[in-house]
């Protein structure tokens, strides 16, 4: 059903909602967007067809290979042997580069909006490694988006085209161990101009994909002008992984789980790259990072919702099968409550994510900043909550690799740091809400009834 974002009450009373359209108040909608904005989250026939095609592909070709994938990874094989054949098959079926709204007619893939892609990311998310099959996995998606927006023709040919073809992989080096990287203005890696080259020195960590042998390019953010105002100090440069001085120090485990693609610590020691490797303009690194992170956070959240849906399915199947104290598990009040709450909370979170995607499509990343911060807090917390319930229903089995639950709980917990910790996003939402509430500060006094007001009748 379409949803209407309402105007203030005086205008709403004078203009009722059209028939068949639900009216809701959205308090955090940016002031510039106030008015009657129809938000239709119904999936179009095109998206429904893609959802069906994608579900069928996952069920027939991806899920049956889960055991093979795990077996090869545990044997130290990376990438597993089924990845490239599955990529070829997915591309042949039209399931390729689904994430990029600006995809050109002459580029491989299917151009979709963020709102159209969101339900597809949810389906992919049910299997942690499946997004790569469709060339829709992070951090490549965000890097391709950056290159699509800001690369020179030479950079596009050298790096973007192979990424769009799925021939290489990439990483994004932003977070650092020596500063509080949740405040991106703290990033301290130096990028110093020396003739026709930049010289890079610094440490980065939690750099996803850096351990993948197919990773050929790193987009690095660092300081080019330490004397500039904080949001103009940083720039981004393209650093080929084979450049002398680039070193992958270690693959960091996340809660004792070692990802074969890597979440790595890296060191850059006197790394020299041509000035032509600058991405965008000097001093615009912070702005580029914001352009990259908005859609990427939506992708993360929709994949997480897919993982929550899988957890709920597993929880219900287990609750219908197992008995304790003469009853099926789902007949016990606690488990029934977990099932009901999980259904409600997943649906709530999905609507928040779709709204954020809709806003980005209509009005850009900046207009959706608060909504994106909202989902980035809500969805990872949802994931750890739903996964914890499912693990409890499975008993000790839920702690083992026999189910995907323990790993998916771990990933949900990690997402409370990835692309910004909860505290930064909560700060964004709170600051926006305080600004939005300023006109109400005096008006709400009318709702207070202190003793002196009673005394004066």
Buried (B, 14 or more C-beta within 10 A) or exposed (E): EEBBBBBEEEEBEEEEBEEEBEEEEBEEBBEEBBEBBEBEBEBEEEBEEBBEBBEEBBEEBBEEBBEEBEEBBEEEEBBBEBBEEBBEBBBEBEBBBBBBBEBEEEBBBBBBBBBBBBBBBBBBBBBBBBBBBBBBBBBBBBBBBBBBEBBBEEBBEBBBBBBBBBEBBBBBBBBBEEBEBBEBBEBBBBBEEEEEBBBBBBBBBBBBBBBBEBBBBBBBBBBBBEEEEEBBBBBBBBBBBEBEBBEBEEBBEBEEEEBBBBBBBBBBEEBBBEEEBBBBEBBBBBBBBBBBBBBBBBBBBBBBBBBBBBBBEBBBEBBEEBEEEEEEBBBBEEBEEBBEEBBEBBEEBBBBBBBBBBBBBBBEBEBBBBBBBBBBBBBBBBBBBBBBBBBBBBEEEBEEEEBBBBBBBBBBBBBBBBBBBBEBBBBBBEEBEEEBEEEEEEEEEEEEEEEEEEEEE
